[in-house]
């Protein structure tokens, strides 16, 4: 939905079945783009996500001197000497956290000067913990607005000659991911190894596993000394794997899997399966607890998938969603269809995403006449029969792609649902509603 429209009216759907193929994972796509740019040689990337966030990363890498060729749909070729070599540059990164944080870390070890900025919401998303860690290593970073938030300026790197750095992990796993991916640039520059120590609790650990898995594919094996301590050897630097395949987006899979759970199925989601490196594939376990039948199959990325079906009312849940915060948004909407009160716990990271998702979700779910309560890191939904929902509901999406997609599931019932600003899905899944309408039926 590249065209910007004010709203989209969804019909009252009654069932869903069929098969869809997922777009590439946003988390994997932007990581792979940066890793390929840091790897000397030519890297062919298959199944790359085509979205606003990946466009931001590609545009930035182009400006930094990396040659990127589109060879066919969702396939690109990265040609690099292993350096981001533009020495004086302003980069506008929209609201793409998976581009802003890693580029901030990588560019901080370069010799040039850079200004990084985004839209207003990006300037409200914290980066202080990452900046503090980078400054320990000698990075020259200054805030251009509020302390702890973008925009920032980056000056030439001057090492502090240390081999141990600490970083807080309680706000966003993207901080540690960014530091890990940039670490080989640091170790090569100063010719010594680096140990990264995480202070306190590390949230969203599966996203760190994605990072480590991909770094290994590009020739850097990070040694885990403990759950909170990582070692990067100075002898390791990035090497192109020549060719790499991007998995389907497991977070996006959650909408269609949820759809199968409330609308019968069978519904098959292709592109992600047993061999997935994404934590959100574990959303299938949540659906099983709610009563859905799940079959996961896998051979290669290209032939993996998940099938879901259900003919019963969903069961209530009380679950810690710390490791799968994106898919948790789908669970919150599924709670509207549950047989009792549902609780989502340990979701504090929602507060610093594309919007304050706890506030946004509480506001929009309440429009269905259900009682919704929230705290700093939790949300509860006490459902009612959907034939008691109001005749019409208009969902504000808060400039958040996941709000638009997860609330599409609320169109299964007796209510006319209007999605405001549906084009916000361009951030990760531009043709989401086209795909949705191919497997959702009104009769």
C-alpha positions in Angstrom: 0.0 0.0 0.0 2.5 2.6 -1.2 -0.3 5.0 -1.9 -1.1 7.1 1.2 -4.9 6.9 2.0 -6.8 8.2 5.0 -8.6 5.0 6.0 -9.5 1.5 4.9 -12.9 -0.1 5.7 -12.7 -3.9 6.3 -15.8 -6.0 5.7 -17.2 -8.4 8.4 -15.2 -11.5 7.7 -16.4 -14.9 8.9 -13.7 -17.4 7.9 -10.1 -17.6 6.6 -8.2 -20.4 4.9 -5.6 -20.9 2.2 -1.9 -20.3 1.9 0.4 -17.2 1.9 4.1 -16.6 1.5 5.7 -14.2 4.0 7.9 -11.2 3.0 11.4 -11.3 4.3 12.1 -10.5 7.9 12.8 -6.9 8.7 15.2 -7.7 11.6 17.2 -10.1 9.4 17.1 -7.9 6.2 18.6 -4.8 7.8 21.2 -6.8 9.7 22.3 -8.6 6.6 22.4 -5.3 4.5 24.8 -3.8 7.1 26.9 -7.0 7.5 27.2 -7.3 3.7 28.3 -3.7 3.5 31.1 -4.4 6.1 32.2 -7.5 4.2 34.7 -7.1 1.4 33.5 -8.6 -1.9 30.2 -9.4 -3.5 27.1 -10.7 -1.5 23.9 -11.8 -3.1 20.9 -11.4 -0.8 17.8 -13.4 -1.7 14.3 -12.7 -0.3 15.2 -9.2 1.0 12.2 -7.3 2.5 11.0 -4.5 0.3 9.8 -1.8 2.8 10.3 1.6 4.1 12.8 0.4 6.8 15.0 -1.5 4.3 14.8 1.4 1.8 16.2 3.7 4.6 19.1 1.3 5.1 19.8 0.8 1.4 19.7 4.6 0.8 22.1 5.2 3.7 24.5 2.6 2.5 24.5 3.9 -1.0 25.3 7.4 0.4 28.1 5.8 2.4 29.7 4.4 -0.8 28.3 0.9 -1.0 27.2 -0.3 -4.4 23.8 -2.1 -4.3 22.3 -3.6 -7.4 18.8 -4.9 -7.7 19.1 -8.1 -9.8 15.5 -9.2 -9.6 12.5 -8.9 -7.3 13.6 -9.1 -3.6 17.2 -10.0 -4.7 20.0 -7.5 -4.4 23.8 -7.7 -4.8 26.0 -5.8 -2.4 29.5 -4.8 -3.7 31.8 -3.5 -1.0 35.4 -3.0 0.0 34.4 -3.5 3.6 34.4 0.2 4.5 31.7 2.8 4.9 33.9 5.4 3.3 31.9 8.7 2.9 33.7 11.1 5.3 31.1 13.8 5.8 27.4 13.0 5.6 23.9 13.8 6.9 21.7 10.7 7.1 17.9 10.9 7.6 16.7 7.5 8.9 13.0 8.1 9.4 11.7 5.9 12.2 13.8 2.8 11.4 15.4 1.7 14.6 16.9 -1.3 12.9 18.8 1.2 10.7 19.5 4.0 13.1 21.1 2.1 16.0 23.4 -0.2 14.0 24.5 2.6 11.7 25.2 4.8 14.7 27.5 2.2 16.2 29.3 1.3 13.0 29.9 4.9 11.9 31.2 5.8 15.4 34.3 3.7 14.6 35.0 5.5 11.3 37.2 8.5 10.6 34.5 10.8 9.2 31.9 13.1 10.5 28.2 12.3 10.3 24.8 13.6 11.5 22.0 11.1 12.1 18.4 12.2 12.4 14.9 10.9 11.9 11.2 11.8 12.2 9.9 13.2 15.5 9.1 9.8 17.0 12.6 8.6 16.4 13.8 11.6 18.3 11.7 10.4 21.2 13.2 6.8 21.2 16.1 6.5 23.6 19.7 5.7 22.5 21.5 6.8 25.6 22.6 3.4 26.7 24.2 2.7 23.3 25.9 6.1 23.2 27.3 5.6 26.7 28.8 2.2 25.7 30.3 3.6 22.5 31.8 6.6 24.4 33.6 4.1 26.7 35.5 2.9 23.6 36.5 6.4 22.5 33.7 7.2 20.1 33.0 10.9 19.6 29.2 11.3 19.8 27.2 14.4 20.6 23.5 15.0 21.1 22.0 17.7 18.9 18.8 17.8 20.9 17.6 16.2 24.1 20.3 14.3 26.0 19.9 10.5 25.4 17.9 10.9 22.2 18.5 11.5 18.5 19.5 13.5 16.5 23.2 13.0 17.0 26.5 14.1 15.5 29.5 11.7 15.2 33.1 12.7 15.0 36.2 10.8 14.1 37.0 7.8 16.3 39.8 8.1 18.9 40.4 4.9 20.8 40.6 4.7 24.6 42.7 1.5 24.2 40.4 -0.6 26.4 39.2 -4.2 25.7 36.1 -4.3 28.0 32.9 -2.4 27.6 29.6 -2.5 29.5 26.1 -1.8 28.1 22.7 -1.8 29.7 20.2 -4.2 28.2 16.9 -3.4 29.9 15.5 -0.9 27.4 16.2 -2.4 24.0 18.0 -5.4 22.6 18.9 -3.2 19.6 21.6 -1.5 21.6 23.5 -4.7 22.2 22.9 -5.9 18.6 24.3 -2.6 17.3 27.4 -2.9 19.5 28.0 -6.5 18.6 27.7 -5.9 14.8 30.1 -2.9 15.0 32.6 -4.7 17.4 34.7 -6.3 14.6 35.2 -2.8 13.1 36.5 -1.7 16.5 38.7 -4.7 17.1 40.3 -4.5 13.6 41.0 -0.8 14.0 42.8 -1.2 17.3 44.1 -4.7 16.7 42.9 -6.1 20.0 39.9 -8.2 21.2 36.8 -6.9 22.9 34.6 -8.2 25.7 31.1 -6.8 26.0 29.3 -7.1 29.3 25.6 -6.5 29.7 24.5 -4.7 32.9 21.2 -5.9 34.5 18.5 -7.9 32.6 18.7 -8.3 28.9 15.3 -8.1 27.2 14.3 -9.7 23.9 17.1 -12.2 24.0 15.9 -14.0 20.8 16.9 -10.9 18.8 20.4 -11.2 20.1 20.5 -14.8 18.9 19.5 -13.6 15.4 22.4 -11.1 15.5 24.9 -13.8 16.6 23.7 -16.3 14.0 24.0 -13.8 11.2 27.5 -12.6 12.3 28.6 -16.2 12.2 27.3 -16.5 8.6 29.5 -13.5 7.8 32.6 -15.1 9.4 32.6 -13.6 12.9 32.0 -16.2 15.7 31.1 -14.3 18.9 32.0 -16.4 22.0 29.4 -16.3 24.7 31.3 -16.3 28.0 28.0 -16.2 29.9 24.4 -15.1 29.2 25.5 -11.5 29.7 29.1 -11.5 28.5 30.4 -11.7 24.8 33.9 -12.0 23.4 34.9 -10.8 19.9 38.4 -11.9 18.8 40.6 -9.4 17.1 41.5 -12.0 14.5 37.9 -12.2 13.2 36.5 -9.9 10.6 33.6 -10.1 8.2 33.8 -12.2 5.1 31.1 -12.4 2.5 29.2 -15.7 2.5 28.7 -15.0 -1.3 25.0 -15.7 -1.1 22.4 -15.6 1.7 18.7 -16.3 2.0 16.3 -14.1 4.2 13.7 -16.0 6.2 10.1 -14.9 6.1 9.2 -12.4 8.8 8.0 -14.4 11.9 6.5 -11.2 13.5 4.3 -10.7 10.4 3.5 -14.4 10.4 1.7 -13.9 13.8 -1.2 -12.0 12.1 -2.0 -14.8 9.7 -1.4 -17.5 12.4 -3.8 -15.6 14.6 -6.2 -15.3 11.7 -6.3 -19.1 11.4 -6.9 -19.4 15.1 -10.0 -17.2 15.2 -11.4 -18.0 11.7 -11.1 -21.7 11.4 -8.4 -22.4 8.8 -6.6 -24.4 7.8 -4.2 -21.6 7.0 -0.6 -22.1 5.9 2.1 -19.5 6.3 5.2 -20.3 4.1 8.7 -18.9 4.6 9.3 -19.7 8.3 9.5 -23.0 10.1 11.4 -25.3 12.5 14.8 -24.0 11.4 13.9 -20.3 12.0 16.4 -18.2 13.8 13.6 -15.8 14.9 12.2 -15.9 18.4 8.7 -14.9 17.2 8.2 -18.3 15.7 7.5 -19.3 19.3 4.2 -17.5 19.0 2.9 -20.8 17.8 3.2 -22.1 21.4 1.0 -19.3 22.6 -1.6 -20.2 20.0 -1.4 -23.9 21.1 -2.1 -22.7 24.7 -5.1 -20.9 23.4 -6.5 -24.0 21.7 -5.3 -23.8 18.1 -3.8 -26.8 16.3 -0.3 -26.1 14.9 1.8 -28.0 12.4 5.3 -26.7 11.7 7.3 -28.2 8.8 10.7 -27.3 7.4 13.3 -28.4 5.0 15.0 -25.3 3.6 14.0 -21.7 4.1 12.2 -21.7 0.7 10.1 -24.8 1.7 9.3 -24.2 5.3 6.0 -23.2 6.8 3.4 -23.3 9.6 -0.2 -24.5 9.3 -2.9 -23.5 11.9 -6.5 -24.3 12.3 -9.1 -24.1 15.1 -12.8 -24.5 15.5 -13.2 -23.6 19.1 -13.4 -20.4 21.2 -9.9 -19.3 22.2 -8.7 -19.9 25.8 -7.6 -17.1 28.0 -3.9 -16.6 28.7 -1.5 -15.1 31.3 1.9 -15.0 29.7 5.3 -13.2 30.0 6.0 -11.8 26.5 9.5 -10.4 27.2 11.1 -12.5 24.5 8.5 -11.9 21.7 7.2 -8.3 22.2 6.2 -7.8 18.6 4.1 -10.9 18.3 2.6 -10.0 21.7 0.6 -7.3 20.0 -1.2 -9.9 18.0 -2.0 -11.8 21.2 -3.5 -8.6 22.6 -6.0 -8.5 19.8 -6.7 -12.2 20.0 -7.6 -11.6 23.6 -10.8 -10.0 22.3 -11.9 -13.5 21.3 -10.9 -15.3 24.4 -13.1 -17.1 27.0 -11.8 -15.1 29.9 -9.6 -12.3 31.1 -6.1 -12.3 29.5 -2.8 -10.8 30.8 0.3 -9.7 28.8 3.3 -9.3 31.2 6.8 -7.9 30.9 6.2 -5.8 27.9 7.9 -2.6 29.0 9.8 -2.4 25.7 6.4 -1.5 24.1 6.8 2.0 25.6 9.8 2.9 23.3 8.7 1.3 20.0 7.2 3.2 17.0 4.7 4.5 19.5 3.9 3.9 23.2 2.3 0.6 22.3 0.9 0.0 25.8 -1.0 3.3 25.7 -2.0 2.8 22.0 -3.2 -0.8 22.5 -5.2 0.1 25.7 -6.9 3.0 23.8 -7.9 1.0 20.7 -8.9 -2.2 22.4 -11.2 -0.2 24.7 -13.2 0.9 21.7 -14.7 -2.6 21.5 -16.4 -2.2 24.9 -14.1 -4.4 26.8 -12.3 -3.5 30.0 -8.6 -2.9 29.5 -6.1 -2.1 32.2 -2.4 -1.4 32.1 0.7 -0.7 34.1 4.3 0.1 33.3 5.0 -3.3 31.8 1.7 -5.1 31.6 -1.7 -5.1 29.9 -5.0 -7.0 30.7 -8.0 -7.5 28.5 -11.4 -8.7 29.9 -13.3 -9.8 26.8 -17.0 -9.8 26.0 -19.0 -11.7 23.4 -18.2 -10.1 20.0 -21.9 -9.8 19.3 -21.9 -7.2 22.0 -19.2 -5.1 20.4 -20.3 -1.8 19.0 -21.6 -1.6 15.4 -18.7 0.4 14.2 -15.1 0.9 15.4 -12.5 3.2 14.0 -8.9 2.2 14.8 -6.2 4.9 15.0 -2.9 3.3 14.1 -0.6 5.8 15.8 1.8 5.8 12.9 2.7 2.2 13.9 2.6 -0.5 11.2 1.9 -3.3 13.7 -1.2 -1.5 15.1 -2.7 -1.5 11.6 -1.9 -5.2 10.9 -2.8 -6.7 14.2 -6.2 -4.9 14.4 -7.1 -6.3 11.0 -8.0 -9.4 13.0 -10.8 -7.6 14.8 -12.8 -7.6 11.6 -14.0 -11.1 12.4 -17.3 -10.5 14.2 -20.3 -8.2 14.0 -18.4 -4.9 13.9 -17.5 -2.7 10.9 -13.8 -1.9 11.4 -12.1 1.1 9.9 -8.3 1.2 9.9 -7.0 4.8 9.9 -3.8 5.6 8.0 -3.4 2.1 6.7 -0.4 3.0 4.6 1.8 3.0 7.8 2.2 -0.8 6.9 4.7 0.3 4.3 7.3 0.3 7.1 7.5 -3.6 6.9 4.7 -5.1 4.8 3.4 -2.8 2.0 1.0 -5.3 0.5 -0.3 -6.7 3.8 -4.0 -6.0 3.2 -3.9 -7.4 -0.4 -2.5 -10.6 1.0 -5.0 -10.6 3.9 -8.0 -10.2 1.6 -6.9 -13.2 -0.5 -7.4 -15.6 2.4 -10.2 -13.9 4.4 -13.8 -14.5 3.4 -17.1 -12.8 4.1 -19.2 -16.0 3.4 
